[in-house]
């Protein structure tokens, strides 16, 4: 797979592939050792050795739309099974729909339905439904997101202690993780007419992001723990999509202005132009700043940039700078994509493991940027498609997403990142896979109607 910076010649997909003439005794040797050097007997006619079939470690070539959706459907089946919205009381009894919600109740779900990871999952399912037309995806959003919005509203009316509810993050948010991804998903669902209630909830979320979260003196959103005045790259996604969507919902320019400010001011401190990558953390007064280019944090950053560009007015004064930042980051990511199509846990360290959630984020973001004309299709469509082909191999028959890094704090030593566990219960993988699959389908459809030679190498 060529890097984005290479000028590889793209061959039309209509080019016929010649077969190789071999002696009968050599026929059994054609497959060659997987990943090894070929010892096949070939003729010396023209370029016959170049026609040997490569031993790709993942599926290579143009995926069929049906195959992409089959992967997404397995994920949908899994999250549908594992995220019941039944409320179970403290005594273990299921609550009746029309009775008061008891303190201490919980959802009968394997995942927290109000977490930032599930906010991404709602956004992914919403996009999947829009692209594929499959009502099961939008139905999932209407049911799950609608259920938590309804529960929060009922608990709020009952004046129940938020700490004794399964929706504390909605009733009493106290950090960006509680607010941004869920707010963005809820606004998208409202704008699409999928969830009709929840404006009060949206205002609670945006009040935290806009007015209550700690900021540096220049307005950059920051954390006070575990170190004072620290930036976590993750927080771009925990804030910018919500601000951008609120701008689209209300037409108030201040939300767009704040979103642009966050990306540019985070980038000034955390983007390392020599690599085209973002460091994971930054702390005021630290000198020098260690640069650990964590995969998923870079995924949060590029997805936040994409989400802002999607709704940022074309006449906004910051749009050109945001586009420039996207292009610089995309080039950096393309340079460190592995030969498998996946990216490493620490992007610039090939001996760290290959991680799925970040790879899915890049597949989504790069495909959407190509589809919107923000990135050169000839350069980045192959990067995105190869990434999807690899991500698809990480979704098992049960619909679980494998090799996803668990939740990760900020650190300044390599071992912390190298040895973070991977688990199918890490919630971070499900939304990005749905987002990636949906956007790859959109890419395939655009390719079918246009110059197909610009999508894949042959």
C-alpha positions as a Markdown table, in Angstrom:
| # | Residue | x | y | z |
|---|---|---|---|---|
| 1 | Unk | 0.0 | 0.0 | 0.0 |
| 2 | Unk | 1.6 | 3.3 | -1.0 |
| 3 | Unk | 2.0 | 6.1 | 1.4 |
| 4 | Unk | 0.0 | 9.3 | 0.7 |
| 5 | Unk | 3.1 | 11.1 | -0.3 |
| 6 | Unk | 4.2 | 8.7 | -3.0 |
| 7 | Unk | 3.4 | 9.3 | -6.7 |
| 8 | Unk | 2.4 | 5.8 | -7.6 |
| 9 | Unk | 0.7 | 5.4 | -11.0 |
| 10 | Unk | -2.9 | 4.3 | -10.7 |
| 11 | Unk | -4.0 | 1.7 | -13.2 |
| 12 | Unk | -7.6 | 1.6 | -14.4 |
| 13 | Unk | -9.6 | -1.2 | -12.8 |
| 14 | Unk | -10.6 | -2.4 | -16.3 |
| 15 | Unk | -7.0 | -3.6 | -17.1 |
| 16 | Unk | -7.0 | -7.3 | -17.6 |
| 17 | Unk | -4.6 | -9.4 | -15.6 |
| 18 | Unk | -2.6 | -11.8 | -17.7 |
| 19 | Unk | -2.1 | -15.4 | -16.5 |
| 20 | Unk | 1.3 | -16.9 | -16.1 |
| 21 | Unk | 2.4 | -19.9 | -18.3 |
| 22 | Unk | 4.1 | -22.5 | -16.2 |
| 23 | Unk | 5.2 | -26.1 | -16.6 |
| 24 | Unk | 2.7 | -28.7 | -15.3 |
| 25 | Unk | 5.0 | -29.7 | -12.5 |
| 26 | Unk | 5.1 | -26.1 | -11.2 |
| 27 | Unk | 1.3 | -25.6 | -10.9 |
| 28 | Unk | 1.2 | -26.6 | -7.2 |
| 29 | Unk | 3.8 | -24.0 | -6.4 |
| 30 | Unk | 1.8 | -21.0 | -7.6 |
| 31 | Unk | 0.3 | -20.0 | -4.3 |
| 32 | Unk | 3.6 | -19.4 | -2.7 |
| 33 | Unk | 4.4 | -19.2 | 1.0 |
| 34 | Unk | 2.2 | -16.7 | 2.8 |
| 35 | Unk | 4.2 | -13.6 | 3.4 |
| 36 | Unk | 7.4 | -15.3 | 2.1 |
| 37 | Unk | 9.5 | -15.2 | -1.1 |
| 38 | Unk | 8.1 | -16.9 | -4.1 |
| 39 | Unk | 10.0 | -19.8 | -5.6 |
| 40 | Unk | 7.4 | -20.4 | -8.3 |
| 41 | Unk | 8.6 | -21.6 | -11.7 |
| 42 | Unk | 7.7 | -19.0 | -14.3 |
| 43 | Unk | 8.6 | -18.3 | -17.9 |
| 44 | Unk | 11.0 | -15.6 | -18.8 |
| 45 | Unk | 8.4 | -14.1 | -21.1 |
| 46 | Unk | 7.9 | -10.3 | -20.6 |
| 47 | Unk | 7.0 | -9.5 | -17.0 |
| 48 | Unk | 5.5 | -12.9 | -16.0 |
| 49 | Unk | 7.0 | -12.8 | -12.5 |
| 50 | Unk | 5.1 | -9.5 | -11.7 |
| 51 | Unk | 1.8 | -11.3 | -12.3 |
| 52 | Unk | 2.3 | -13.5 | -9.2 |
| 53 | Unk | -0.5 | -13.1 | -6.7 |
| 54 | Unk | 0.7 | -11.1 | -3.6 |
| 55 | Unk | 0.2 | -12.7 | -0.2 |
| 56 | Unk | -1.8 | -9.9 | 1.3 |
| 57 | Unk | -2.5 | -10.3 | 5.1 |
| 58 | Unk | -5.9 | -8.7 | 4.8 |
| 59 | Unk | -8.5 | -8.6 | 2.0 |
| 60 | Unk | -7.2 | -6.4 | -0.8 |
| 61 | Unk | -9.2 | -4.6 | -3.4 |
| 62 | Unk | -12.6 | -3.0 | -3.8 |
| 63 | Unk | -15.0 | -4.4 | -1.2 |
| 64 | Unk | -18.6 | -5.1 | -2.2 |
| 65 | Unk | -21.2 | -2.8 | -0.6 |
| 66 | Unk | -23.0 | -5.9 | 0.6 |
| 67 | Unk | -19.9 | -7.2 | 2.4 |
| 68 | Unk | -19.3 | -3.9 | 4.1 |
| 69 | Unk | -22.9 | -3.8 | 5.3 |
| 70 | Unk | -22.7 | -7.4 | 6.5 |
| 71 | Unk | -19.9 | -6.3 | 8.9 |
| 72 | Unk | -22.0 | -3.4 | 10.1 |
| 73 | Unk | -25.0 | -5.7 | 10.6 |
| 74 | Unk | -23.0 | -8.0 | 12.8 |
| 75 | Unk | -22.1 | -5.0 | 15.0 |
| 76 | Unk | -25.7 | -3.8 | 15.1 |
| 77 | Unk | -26.8 | -7.3 | 16.1 |
| 78 | Unk | -24.3 | -7.3 | 18.9 |
| 79 | Unk | -25.1 | -3.9 | 20.4 |
| 80 | Unk | -28.8 | -4.6 | 20.1 |
| 81 | Unk | -28.4 | -7.7 | 22.1 |
| 82 | Unk | -26.1 | -6.2 | 24.7 |
| 83 | Unk | -27.9 | -2.9 | 25.5 |
| 84 | Unk | -31.3 | -3.5 | 26.9 |
| 85 | Unk | -33.1 | -0.4 | 28.2 |
| 86 | Unk | -35.1 | -2.3 | 30.8 |
| 87 | Unk | -34.8 | -0.6 | 34.1 |
| 88 | Unk | -34.1 | -2.9 | 37.0 |
| 89 | Unk | -34.8 | -1.7 | 40.5 |
| 90 | Unk | -32.5 | -2.0 | 43.5 |
| 91 | Unk | -34.4 | -5.1 | 44.6 |
| 92 | Unk | -33.8 | -6.7 | 41.2 |
| 93 | Unk | -37.4 | -6.3 | 39.9 |
| 94 | Unk | -38.0 | -4.8 | 36.4 |
| 95 | Unk | -39.8 | -1.5 | 36.7 |
| 96 | Unk | -43.2 | -1.1 | 35.0 |
| 97 | Unk | -43.3 | 1.6 | 32.3 |
| 98 | Unk | -45.9 | 3.7 | 34.1 |
| 99 | Unk | -44.5 | 3.6 | 37.7 |
| 100 | Unk | -42.2 | 6.1 | 39.3 |
| 101 | Unk | -38.5 | 5.5 | 38.7 |
| 102 | Unk | -37.0 | 4.1 | 41.9 |
| 103 | Unk | -33.7 | 5.4 | 43.2 |
| 104 | Unk | -30.9 | 2.9 | 42.7 |
| 105 | Unk | -32.4 | 1.5 | 39.4 |
| 106 | Unk | -30.1 | 0.5 | 36.5 |
| 107 | Unk | -30.4 | -0.4 | 32.9 |
| 108 | Unk | -30.1 | -4.1 | 32.1 |
| 109 | Unk | -27.3 | -3.2 | 29.7 |
| 110 | Unk | -23.7 | -4.4 | 29.4 |
| 111 | Unk | -22.7 | -0.9 | 28.4 |
| 112 | Unk | -23.4 | 2.6 | 29.9 |
| 113 | Unk | -26.0 | 4.0 | 27.6 |
| 114 | Unk | -25.1 | 7.6 | 28.6 |
| 115 | Unk | -21.3 | 7.4 | 28.1 |
| 116 | Unk | -19.2 | 9.2 | 25.5 |
| 117 | Unk | -18.4 | 5.9 | 23.8 |
| 118 | Unk | -22.1 | 5.3 | 23.3 |
| 119 | Unk | -22.6 | 8.8 | 22.1 |
| 120 | Unk | -20.3 | 7.9 | 19.2 |
| 121 | Unk | -22.3 | 4.6 | 18.8 |
| 122 | Unk | -25.5 | 6.6 | 18.4 |
| 123 | Unk | -23.9 | 8.9 | 15.8 |
| 124 | Unk | -22.6 | 5.8 | 14.0 |
| 125 | Unk | -25.9 | 4.1 | 13.9 |
| 126 | Unk | -27.6 | 7.3 | 12.8 |
| 127 | Unk | -25.2 | 7.7 | 9.9 |
| 128 | Unk | -25.5 | 4.0 | 9.0 |
| 129 | Unk | -29.3 | 4.3 | 8.8 |
| 130 | Unk | -29.1 | 7.4 | 6.6 |
| 131 | Unk | -26.6 | 5.8 | 4.2 |
| 132 | Unk | -28.0 | 2.3 | 4.0 |
| 133 | Unk | -31.7 | 3.1 | 4.4 |
| 134 | Unk | -31.9 | 0.2 | 6.9 |
| 135 | Unk | -34.5 | 1.3 | 9.5 |
| 136 | Unk | -33.0 | -1.0 | 12.1 |
| 137 | Unk | -30.1 | 1.5 | 12.6 |
| 138 | Unk | -32.3 | 4.5 | 13.1 |
| 139 | Unk | -34.6 | 2.4 | 15.2 |
| 140 | Unk | -31.7 | 1.6 | 17.5 |
| 141 | Unk | -31.0 | 5.3 | 18.0 |
| 142 | Unk | -34.7 | 6.1 | 18.5 |
| 143 | Unk | -35.0 | 3.3 | 21.1 |
| 144 | Unk | -31.8 | 3.6 | 23.1 |
| 145 | Unk | -31.1 | 7.4 | 22.9 |
| 146 | Unk | -34.8 | 8.0 | 23.3 |
| 147 | Unk | -35.0 | 5.8 | 26.4 |
| 148 | Unk | -32.1 | 7.6 | 28.2 |
| 149 | Unk | -33.5 | 11.0 | 27.4 |
| 150 | Unk | -36.9 | 9.9 | 28.7 |
| 151 | Unk | -35.4 | 8.4 | 31.8 |
| 152 | Unk | -33.4 | 11.6 | 32.5 |
| 153 | Unk | -36.5 | 13.7 | 32.1 |
| 154 | Unk | -38.5 | 11.6 | 34.5 |
| 155 | Unk | -35.8 | 11.5 | 37.1 |
| 156 | Unk | -35.4 | 15.2 | 36.8 |
| 157 | Unk | -39.1 | 15.8 | 37.4 |
| 158 | Unk | -39.0 | 13.4 | 40.4 |
| 159 | Unk | -36.0 | 15.4 | 41.8 |
| 160 | Unk | -34.1 | 12.1 | 42.4 |
| 161 | Unk | -30.5 | 12.4 | 43.5 |
| 162 | Unk | -28.5 | 12.0 | 40.3 |
| 163 | Unk | -26.0 | 9.7 | 41.9 |
| 164 | Unk | -28.8 | 7.2 | 42.5 |
| 165 | Unk | -29.8 | 7.0 | 38.9 |
| 166 | Unk | -28.3 | 5.3 | 35.8 |
| 167 | Unk | -28.3 | 8.7 | 34.0 |
| 168 | Unk | -26.1 | 10.8 | 36.4 |
| 169 | Unk | -24.0 | 12.0 | 33.5 |
| 170 | Unk | -27.2 | 13.6 | 32.0 |
| 171 | Unk | -28.6 | 15.0 | 35.2 |
| 172 | Unk | -25.3 | 16.4 | 36.7 |
| 173 | Unk | -22.5 | 16.4 | 34.2 |
| 174 | Unk | -19.1 | 17.3 | 35.7 |
| 175 | Unk | -16.6 | 16.9 | 32.8 |
| 176 | Unk | -16.4 | 16.9 | 29.0 |
| 177 | Unk | -16.6 | 13.1 | 28.9 |
| 178 | Unk | -20.1 | 13.4 | 30.2 |
| 179 | Unk | -21.4 | 15.8 | 27.7 |
| 180 | Unk | -19.8 | 16.3 | 24.3 |
| 181 | Unk | -20.3 | 13.1 | 22.4 |
| 182 | Unk | -23.8 | 12.5 | 23.8 |
| 183 | Unk | -24.8 | 16.1 | 23.0 |
| 184 | Unk | -23.6 | 15.8 | 19.4 |
| 185 | Unk | -25.5 | 12.6 | 18.9 |
| 186 | Unk | -28.7 | 13.9 | 20.5 |
| 187 | Unk | -28.6 | 17.1 | 18.4 |
| 188 | Unk | -28.0 | 15.1 | 15.2 |
| 189 | Unk | -30.9 | 12.8 | 16.2 |
| 190 | Unk | -33.1 | 15.8 | 16.8 |
| 191 | Unk | -32.2 | 17.5 | 13.5 |
| 192 | Unk | -33.0 | 14.2 | 11.7 |
| 193 | Unk | -36.3 | 13.8 | 13.5 |
| 194 | Unk | -35.3 | 10.5 | 15.0 |
| 195 | Unk | -35.5 | 11.6 | 18.6 |
| 196 | Unk | -38.0 | 14.4 | 19.2 |
| 197 | Unk | -37.5 | 15.1 | 22.9 |
| 198 | Unk | -34.4 | 16.3 | 24.7 |
| 199 | Unk | -33.9 | 20.0 | 24.1 |
| 200 | Unk | -33.6 | 20.6 | 27.9 |
| 201 | Unk | -31.0 | 17.9 | 27.9 |
| 202 | Unk | -29.1 | 19.5 | 25.0 |
| 203 | Unk | -29.0 | 22.8 | 26.9 |
| 204 | Unk | -27.7 | 21.1 | 30.0 |
| 205 | Unk | -24.9 | 19.5 | 28.0 |
| 206 | Unk | -23.9 | 22.7 | 26.2 |
| 207 | Unk | -24.1 | 24.8 | 29.4 |
| 208 | Unk | -21.3 | 22.6 | 30.8 |
| 209 | Unk | -19.2 | 22.8 | 27.7 |
| 210 | Unk | -19.6 | 26.5 | 27.1 |
| 211 | Unk | -19.7 | 27.9 | 30.7 |
| 212 | Unk | -18.6 | 25.4 | 33.3 |
| 213 | Unk | -15.7 | 23.4 | 32.1 |
| 214 | Unk | -12.3 | 24.7 | 33.2 |
| 215 | Unk | -10.4 | 26.7 | 30.5 |
| 216 | Unk | -7.0 | 28.2 | 30.1 |
| 217 | Unk | -6.7 | 32.0 | 30.0 |
| 218 | Unk | -7.1 | 32.0 | 26.2 |
| 219 | Unk | -10.3 | 30.0 | 26.3 |
| 220 | Unk | -8.9 | 26.5 | 25.6 |
| 221 | Unk | -10.8 | 23.7 | 27.3 |
| 222 | Unk | -8.6 | 22.0 | 29.8 |
| 223 | Unk | -8.5 | 19.7 | 32.7 |
| 224 | Unk | -7.2 | 20.1 | 36.3 |
| 225 | Unk | -6.7 | 16.4 | 36.9 |
| 226 | Unk | -4.5 | 14.5 | 37.1 |
| 227 | Unk | -2.3 | 17.5 | 36.5 |
| 228 | Unk | -3.4 | 21.2 | 36.6 |
| 229 | Unk | -3.9 | 23.1 | 33.3 |
| 230 | Unk | -3.5 | 20.0 | 31.1 |
| 231 | Unk | -4.9 | 19.3 | 27.7 |
| 232 | Unk | -6.0 | 15.9 | 26.6 |
| 233 | Unk | -6.3 | 15.5 | 22.8 |
| 234 | Unk | -9.4 | 13.4 | 23.4 |
| 235 | Unk | -11.3 | 16.5 | 24.5 |
| 236 | Unk | -11.4 | 17.8 | 21.0 |
| 237 | Unk | -14.1 | 15.2 | 20.3 |
| 238 | Unk | -15.6 | 15.7 | 23.7 |
| 239 | Unk | -16.4 | 19.3 | 22.8 |
| 240 | Unk | -16.1 | 20.3 | 19.2 |
| 241 | Unk | -18.8 | 18.2 | 17.6 |
| 242 | Unk | -21.3 | 19.3 | 20.2 |
| 243 | Unk | -20.4 | 23.0 | 19.7 |
| 244 | Unk | -20.6 | 22.6 | 16.0 |
| 245 | Unk | -23.9 | 20.8 | 16.1 |
| 246 | Unk | -25.3 | 23.4 | 18.5 |
| 247 | Unk | -24.2 | 26.1 | 16.0 |
| 248 | Unk | -26.1 | 24.2 | 13.3 |
| 249 | Unk | -29.2 | 23.8 | 15.5 |
| 250 | Unk | -29.4 | 27.4 | 16.7 |
| 251 | Unk | -27.6 | 29.3 | 13.9 |
| 252 | Unk | -25.7 | 31.1 | 16.7 |
| 253 | Unk | -22.2 | 31.9 | 15.4 |
| 254 | Unk | -20.6 | 31.8 | 18.9 |
| 255 | Unk | -20.7 | 28.0 | 18.9 |
| 256 | Unk | -18.9 | 27.8 | 15.6 |
| 257 | Unk | -16.3 | 30.4 | 16.8 |
| 258 | Unk | -15.6 | 28.4 | 20.0 |
| 259 | Unk | -15.3 | 25.1 | 18.0 |
| 260 | Unk | -12.8 | 26.7 | 15.6 |
| 261 | Unk | -10.9 | 28.2 | 18.5 |
| 262 | Unk | -10.6 | 24.8 | 20.2 |
| 263 | Unk | -9.1 | 23.0 | 17.2 |
| 264 | Unk | -6.6 | 25.8 | 16.4 |
| 265 | Unk | -5.5 | 26.3 | 19.9 |
| 266 | Unk | -5.2 | 22.6 | 20.7 |
| 267 | Unk | -3.2 | 22.3 | 17.4 |
| 268 | Unk | -0.9 | 25.1 | 18.3 |
| 269 | Unk | 0.2 | 23.3 | 21.4 |
| 270 | Unk | -0.1 | 19.6 | 20.4 |
| 271 | Unk | 0.3 | 19.2 | 16.7 |
| 272 | Unk | 3.9 | 18.2 | 15.8 |
| 273 | Unk | 4.3 | 19.4 | 12.2 |
| 274 | Unk | 7.4 | 17.4 | 11.6 |
| 275 | Unk | 5.4 | 14.2 | 12.0 |
| 276 | Unk | 1.9 | 15.4 | 11.0 |
| 277 | Unk | 0.6 | 13.9 | 14.2 |
| 278 | Unk | -0.8 | 15.1 | 17.6 |
| 279 | Unk | 0.8 | 14.3 | 20.9 |
| 280 | Unk | -1.7 | 12.9 | 23.4 |
| 281 | Unk | -1.1 | 15.3 | 26.3 |
| 282 | Unk | 0.1 | 18.8 | 27.1 |
| 283 | Unk | 0.7 | 20.4 | 30.5 |
| 284 | Unk | 1.2 | 24.1 | 31.1 |
| 285 | Unk | 4.8 | 24.8 | 32.0 |
| 286 | Unk | 6.2 | 21.4 | 31.0 |
| 287 | Unk | 9.4 | 21.8 | 29.0 |
| 288 | Unk | 10.1 | 19.9 | 26.8 |
| 289 | Unk | 6.8 | 18.2 | 26.0 |
| 290 | Unk | 7.1 | 14.5 | 25.5 |
| 291 | Unk | 5.4 | 13.4 | 22.3 |
| 292 | Unk | 3.5 | 10.1 | 22.5 |
| 293 | Unk | 1.4 | 9.9 | 19.4 |
| 294 | Unk | -1.5 | 7.7 | 20.7 |
| 295 | Unk | -3.6 | 6.3 | 18.0 |
| 296 | Unk | -7.1 | 6.8 | 19.3 |
| 297 | Unk | -6.4 | 10.3 | 20.5 |
| 298 | Unk | -5.4 | 11.2 | 17.0 |
| 299 | Unk | -8.7 | 9.6 | 15.9 |
| 300 | Unk | -10.7 | 11.8 | 18.2 |
| 301 | Unk | -8.8 | 14.8 | 16.8 |
| 302 | Unk | -9.5 | 14.1 | 13.1 |
| 303 | Unk | -13.1 | 13.1 | 13.7 |
| 304 | Unk | -13.7 | 16.4 | 15.6 |
| 305 | Unk | -12.2 | 18.3 | 12.6 |
| 306 | Unk | -14.4 | 16.4 | 10.2 |
| 307 | Unk | -17.5 | 17.0 | 12.3 |
| 308 | Unk | -16.8 | 20.7 | 12.4 |
| 309 | Unk | -16.2 | 21.1 | 8.7 |
| 310 | Unk | -19.4 | 19.3 | 8.0 |
| 311 | Unk | -21.5 | 22.1 | 9.4 |
| 312 | Unk | -19.1 | 25.1 | 9.6 |
| 313 | Unk | -20.5 | 27.9 | 7.4 |
| 314 | Unk | -18.5 | 28.3 | 4.2 |
| 315 | Unk | -17.9 | 32.0 | 4.9 |
| 316 | Unk | -16.5 | 31.4 | 8.4 |
| 317 | Unk | -13.2 | 33.1 | 8.7 |
| 318 | Unk | -11.6 | 30.0 | 10.3 |
| 319 | Unk | -12.7 | 27.5 | 7.7 |
| 320 | Unk | -9.5 | 27.7 | 5.6 |
| 321 | Unk | -7.3 | 27.2 | 8.7 |
| 322 | Unk | -9.4 | 24.2 | 9.7 |
| 323 | Unk | -9.1 | 22.7 | 6.2 |
| 324 | Unk | -5.4 | 23.2 | 6.3 |
| 325 | Unk | -5.1 | 21.4 | 9.6 |
| 326 | Unk | -7.1 | 18.5 | 8.4 |
| 327 | Unk | -4.8 | 18.1 | 5.3 |
| 328 | Unk | -1.7 | 18.3 | 7.4 |
| 329 | Unk | -3.0 | 15.7 | 9.8 |
| 330 | Unk | -4.3 | 13.4 | 7.1 |
| 331 | Unk | -0.9 | 13.4 | 5.4 |
| 332 | Unk | 0.8 | 12.5 | 8.7 |
| 333 | Unk | -1.6 | 9.6 | 9.3 |
| 334 | Unk | -1.2 | 8.2 | 5.8 |
| 335 | Unk | 2.6 | 8.1 | 6.2 |
| 336 | Unk | 2.3 | 5.8 | 9.2 |
| 337 | Unk | -0.4 | 3.4 | 8.1 |
| 338 | Unk | 0.9 | -0.2 | 8.4 |
| 339 | Unk | 1.1 | -2.6 | 5.5 |
| 340 | Unk | -1.9 | -4.4 | 7.0 |
| 341 | Unk | -4.1 | -1.3 | 6.6 |
| 342 | Unk | -4.3 | -0.8 | 10.4 |
| 343 | Unk | -2.5 | 1.7 | 12.5 |
| 344 | Unk | -0.3 | 1.1 | 15.6 |
| 345 | Unk | -1.3 | 1.9 | 19.2 |
| 346 | Unk | 1.6 | 4.4 | 19.2 |
| 347 | Unk | 1.5 | 5.6 | 15.6 |
| 348 | Unk | 5.2 | 6.1 | 15.0 |
| 349 | Unk | 6.3 | 2.9 | 16.8 |
| 350 | Unk | 5.7 | -0.2 | 14.7 |
| 351 | Unk | 6.6 | -2.5 | 17.5 |
| 352 | Unk | 3.4 | -1.4 | 19.4 |
| 353 | Unk | 0.3 | -3.4 | 18.6 |
| 354 | Unk | -2.2 | -2.7 | 15.8 |
| 355 | Unk | -5.3 | -1.1 | 17.2 |
| 356 | Unk | -8.8 | -1.3 | 15.8 |
| 357 | Unk | -10.8 | 1.7 | 17.1 |
| 358 | Unk | -8.2 | 4.3 | 15.9 |
| 359 | Unk | -8.0 | 2.5 | 12.5 |
| 360 | Unk | -11.8 | 2.7 | 12.1 |
| 361 | Unk | -11.8 | 6.4 | 13.0 |
| 362 | Unk | -9.3 | 7.1 | 10.3 |
| 363 | Unk | -11.2 | 5.1 | 7.8 |
| 364 | Unk | -14.3 | 7.1 | 8.5 |
| 365 | Unk | -12.6 | 10.5 | 8.6 |
| 366 | Unk | -10.5 | 10.0 | 5.5 |
| 367 | Unk | -13.4 | 8.6 | 3.5 |
| 368 | Unk | -15.7 | 11.4 | 4.5 |
| 369 | Unk | -13.1 | 14.0 | 3.7 |
| 370 | Unk | -12.7 | 12.4 | 0.2 |
| 371 | Unk | -16.4 | 12.3 | -0.3 |
| 372 | Unk | -16.7 | 16.0 | 0.6 |
| 373 | Unk | -13.8 | 17.0 | -1.6 |
| 374 | Unk | -11.6 | 18.2 | 1.2 |
| 375 | Unk | -8.9 | 15.6 | 0.4 |
| 376 | Unk | -7.5 | 14.4 | -2.9 |
| 377 | Unk | -9.4 | 11.2 | -3.8 |
| 378 | Unk | -6.5 | 9.7 | -5.7 |
| 379 | Unk | -4.3 | 9.9 | -2.6 |
| 380 | Unk | -6.7 | 9.1 | 0.3 |
| 381 | Unk | -9.4 | 6.8 | -1.1 |
| 382 | Unk | -7.0 | 3.9 | -1.2 |
| 383 | Unk | -5.8 | 4.6 | 2.3 |
| 384 | Unk | -9.4 | 4.6 | 3.6 |
| 385 | Unk | -10.5 | 1.5 | 1.7 |
| 386 | Unk | -7.4 | -0.5 | 2.8 |
| 387 | Unk | -8.2 | 0.6 | 6.3 |
| 388 | Unk | -11.8 | -0.6 | 6.1 |
| 389 | Unk | -10.8 | -3.9 | 4.7 |
| 390 | Unk | -8.5 | -4.5 | 7.7 |
| 391 | Unk | -11.0 | -3.2 | 10.2 |
| 392 | Unk | -13.6 | -5.6 | 8.8 |
| 393 | Unk | -11.4 | -8.5 | 9.8 |
| 394 | Unk | -11.6 | -7.4 | 13.4 |
| 395 | Unk | -15.3 | -7.8 | 13.7 |
| 396 | Unk | -15.9 | -11.4 | 14.7 |
| 397 | Unk | -18.9 | -13.6 | 13.9 |
| 398 | Unk | -20.7 | -12.5 | 17.1 |
| 399 | Unk | -20.3 | -8.8 | 16.1 |
| 400 | Unk | -17.7 | -8.0 | 18.7 |
| 401 | Unk | -14.9 | -5.6 | 17.7 |
| 402 | Unk | -11.6 | -7.1 | 18.6 |
| 403 | Unk | -8.2 | -5.5 | 19.5 |
| 404 | Unk | -9.7 | -2.3 | 20.9 |
| 405 | Unk | -7.6 | -0.6 | 23.5 |
| 406 | Unk | -9.5 | 0.0 | 26.7 |
| 407 | Unk | -10.0 | 3.5 | 28.2 |
| 408 | Unk | -6.6 | 5.2 | 28.5 |
| 409 | Unk | -5.4 | 8.1 | 30.5 |
| 410 | Unk | -2.5 | 10.4 | 29.6 |
| 411 | Unk | 1.0 | 9.4 | 30.3 |
| 412 | Unk | 4.6 | 10.4 | 29.5 |
| 413 | Unk | 6.3 | 7.0 | 29.1 |
| 414 | Unk | 6.0 | 4.4 | 26.4 |
| 415 | Unk | 5.2 | 1.4 | 28.5 |
| 416 | Unk | 1.9 | 2.8 | 29.6 |
| 417 | Unk | 0.6 | 2.8 | 26.0 |
| 418 | Unk | 2.4 | -0.3 | 24.8 |
| 419 | Unk | 0.7 | -2.5 | 27.4 |
| 420 | Unk | -2.8 | -1.1 | 27.7 |
| 421 | Unk | -5.1 | -4.1 | 27.5 |
| 422 | Unk | -7.3 | -4.9 | 24.5 |
| 423 | Unk | -10.8 | -6.3 | 25.0 |
| 424 | Unk | -14.1 | -6.8 | 23.0 |
| 425 | Unk | -15.9 | -5.1 | 25.9 |
| 426 | Unk | -14.0 | -1.9 | 25.3 |
| 427 | Unk | -16.9 | 0.3 | 24.1 |
| 428 | Unk | -14.7 | 2.6 | 22.0 |
| 429 | Unk | -14.8 | 0.3 | 18.9 |
| 430 | Unk | -18.5 | 0.0 | 18.0 |
| 431 | Unk | -19.4 | 3.5 | 17.0 |
| 432 | Unk | -16.2 | 4.1 | 14.9 |
| 433 | Unk | -16.8 | 0.8 | 13.0 |
| 434 | Unk | -20.4 | 1.9 | 12.1 |
| 435 | Unk | -19.2 | 5.3 | 11.1 |
| 436 | Unk | -16.5 | 3.9 | 8.9 |
| 437 | Unk | -18.6 | 1.3 | 7.2 |
| 438 | Unk | -21.3 | 3.8 | 6.4 |
| 439 | Unk | -18.8 | 6.3 | 4.9 |
| 440 | Unk | -17.0 | 3.6 | 3.0 |
| 441 | Unk | -20.4 | 2.6 | 1.4 |
| 442 | Unk | -20.9 | 6.3 | 0.4 |
| 443 | Unk | -17.3 | 6.3 | -1.1 |
| 444 | Unk | -18.0 | 3.1 | -3.1 |
| 445 | Unk | -21.2 | 4.6 | -4.5 |
| 446 | Unk | -19.5 | 7.8 | -5.5 |
| 447 | Unk | -16.8 | 5.7 | -7.1 |
| 448 | Unk | -19.3 | 3.7 | -9.1 |
| 449 | Unk | -20.6 | 6.9 | -10.6 |
| 450 | Unk | -17.2 | 8.4 | -11.3 |
| 451 | Unk | -13.6 | 7.6 | -12.2 |
| 452 | Unk | -13.1 | 4.2 | -10.7 |
| 453 | Unk | -9.5 | 4.1 | -11.4 |
| 454 | Unk | -9.0 | 6.6 | -8.6 |
| 455 | Unk | -10.2 | 4.4 | -5.8 |
| 456 | Unk | -8.0 | 1.3 | -5.8 |
| 457 | Unk | -4.6 | 0.1 | -7.1 |
| 458 | Unk | -4.4 | -3.0 | -9.2 |
